[in-house]
């Protein structure tokens, strides 16, 4: 496939947005001396005194960091609910995401709405789908989604929930968003990674996004058409690569999708 002709300045600006420092200083968030995220130092003051299950303070200052006390999943649940009560959490989903240390070792889980405020690293999966001609399947995100409503996206994109592997997340999200079973797809394989570190763009105050996206590619055979199952997609379209390039440079895609499509289309 020929590389897309894209404005180098546009590409450079997109890549720069994916690697930005926080808008305000942050300090490490620890549990038993293991780093699990980061917070703005003013956040504990905004929440007031929070108690762990044993009655001790939930967040304690230790040098330049804050430490979470108590059993980690229980303490993070208390912290997430306090953030929600204070209007500092994102849209509550009743969805648990894994909390890992800096080496990727899973330690606990936390409500998805709290991860950006707490600077907790997340993982996601995306699927780039082609038809046999090499045209690209795209989804337009529903206009009532809390993040990036109405923007264009890859065929499928979703978070890796606590307890998921990349494969199980890919299978679940591909069905929920596109109504496709993996066995229907041809030449399905993981093709790359996109890494983001930037201020959260979801309207969450005090938020910082740290995310690794594993993206896969596939071919939808003739007659196989995506159909949304969860109400979070407005519509699907299959368009030639030059149309993808035009929409990218018009700012019609999420940044995550744009970064993935740069790799997938050889830009």
C-alpha angles and dihedrals in degrees: 000000000000117000116256119251103240131166107261091217091054091050092049092050091050092051091047092054089056093058111045133140119240117280089232129029116275133195129208120274110217140188117192089344092306117120112235102163143318138263139191108260091235093060097085089051090052091052098043123213112340122190128219119222091271093053096255122124111284097214118037129181113238112178108298093346141066120233126210111224128210132019103345102227092045093046093047090050089054090047093048092051091048089052090050093050090050092050091245100114126086123239107321111239106171084233123134121217125192121261112210136176121245090276092057095253110149112237106164143326135255139191110276092233091068103047099090095047089050094044091234114167115242137190129220139182128219132185124211109201128196131187120227090270093057095255115144127243111223134180127212110219117239114266092235096055113121092227124054097339114202096008122128121255142175118284088274137000130172146149125266104241126213109283093022127120120210088258096051091046091050091050095047097043094045089057096042096047103030106018091234130136114217092233089063091062128086128219092006112177141141106261110177153328134256120200125200133187113169144117110292110264095200097091093260112145115229090014130147124182120218111172143157116203121199108201128194133192132214145160122245107215120230109286095025108114128175118243121185117238105181104049094245097110124074096197146322128239133184110214137170118261094252089058089050089054092051093050092046093056092046089061094245096134134073111255090244092056092044092053091049094047091051087062097037095051096041096245 
